[in-house]
Amino acid sequence: MGNSLYIDENISQDLDKYGDMILRLGYSYMKNIHDAEDILQEVLLKLIQGTNEFENEEHKKAWIICVSRNICKNKLKSYWFKKREEFQELPYYDNYLNHDVFEAVMKLPTKYREVIHLFYYEDYSTIQISNLINKKESTVRSLLHRARNILKDKLKEDYDFE
């Protein structure tokens, strides 16, 4: 019984510490808050079931991000997800200061949206992102550059900037 309380306390701490990050990452992939909440539950379940020994908090955070990404990608590939009707919903997070920028980011292809999210919203360096998504750092920098250009063009078009 004491072990159960210890696990509950650890999961509660992990939820407090990483819950928002998992939700944001899930939302950036799934574009739906309810699916993002499902991702959060699945990640927490993997934490509970896992026998992972983390070297430190950074290692744990990286593991959580990788697991979150993989769950999102698997859901996006699933037959059920592909066949269900898409719902239009408004951006959920008020902490994204500019909803227009957020909406533009959400319309990016996944490969660009992923690096933009990790770089700007999760404050990861290009080296850290390259380790998380298993790509070369130069590839990550290139993806960021292309994503920024796409966003710049899109926002310039919407706001008629010069």
ChimeraX attribute file (.defattr): number of C-alpha atoms within 10 A of each C-alpha:
attribute: neighborCount
match mode: 1-to-1
recipient: residues
	/A:1	5
	/A:2	6
	/A:3	8
	/A:4	9
	/A:5	10
	/A:6	11
	/A:7	13
	/A:8	12
	/A:9	12
	/A:10	14
	/A:11	16
	/A:12	14
	/A:13	12
	/A:14	16
	/A:15	16
	/A:16	11
	/A:17	12
	/A:18	17
	/A:19	18
	/A:20	12
	/A:21	20
	/A:22	25
	/A:23	22
	/A:24	22
	/A:25	25
	/A:26	26
	/A:27	22
	/A:28	23
	/A:29	23
	/A:30	20
	/A:31	22
	/A:32	18
	/A:33	19
	/A:34	13
	/A:35	18
	/A:36	22
	/A:37	17
	/A:38	15
	/A:39	25
	/A:40	25
	/A:41	16
	/A:42	15
	/A:43	23
	/A:44	22
	/A:45	12
	/A:46	15
	/A:47	19
	/A:48	14
	/A:49	9
	/A:50	9
	/A:51	8
	/A:52	11
	/A:53	8
	/A:54	12
	/A:55	8
	/A:56	8
	/A:57	9
	/A:58	10
	/A:59	12
	/A:60	17
	/A:61	17
	/A:62	16
	/A:63	17
	/A:64	21
	/A:65	21
	/A:66	17
	/A:67	19
	/A:68	25
	/A:69	21
	/A:70	15
	/A:71	18
	/A:72	22
	/A:73	15
	/A:74	12
	/A:75	17
	/A:76	14
	/A:77	11
	/A:78	11
	/A:79	10
	/A:80	10
	/A:81	14
	/A:82	11
	/A:83	8
	/A:84	8
	/A:85	8
	/A:86	10
	/A:87	8
	/A:88	8
	/A:89	9
	/A:90	11
	/A:91	16
	/A:92	13
	/A:93	13
	/A:94	8
	/A:95	7
	/A:96	13
	/A:97	9
	/A:98	9
	/A:99	15
	/A:100	13
	/A:101	15
	/A:102	15
	/A:103	14
	/A:104	15
	/A:105	22
	/A:106	21
	/A:107	14
	/A:108	16
	/A:109	11
	/A:110	15
	/A:111	13
	/A:112	21
	/A:113	21
	/A:114	22
	/A:115	23
	/A:116	25
	/A:117	19
	/A:118	20
	/A:119	17
	/A:120	10
	/A:121	13
	/A:122	13
	/A:123	12
	/A:124	16
	/A:125	15
	/A:126	19
	/A:127	14
	/A:128	16
	/A:129	22
	/A:130	18
	/A:131	14
	/A:132	16
	/A:133	17
	/A:134	11
	/A:135	12
	/A:136	14
	/A:137	17
	/A:138	12
	/A:139	12
	/A:140	25
	/A:141	17
	/A:142	13
	/A:143	18
	/A:144	20
	/A:145	14
	/A:146	13
	/A:147	21
	/A:148	15
	/A:149	12
	/A:150	16
	/A:151	17
	/A:152	15
	/A:153	14
	/A:154	15
	/A:155	15
	/A:156	12
	/A:157	11
	/A:158	10
	/A:159	9
	/A:160	9
	/A:161	9
	/A:162	5
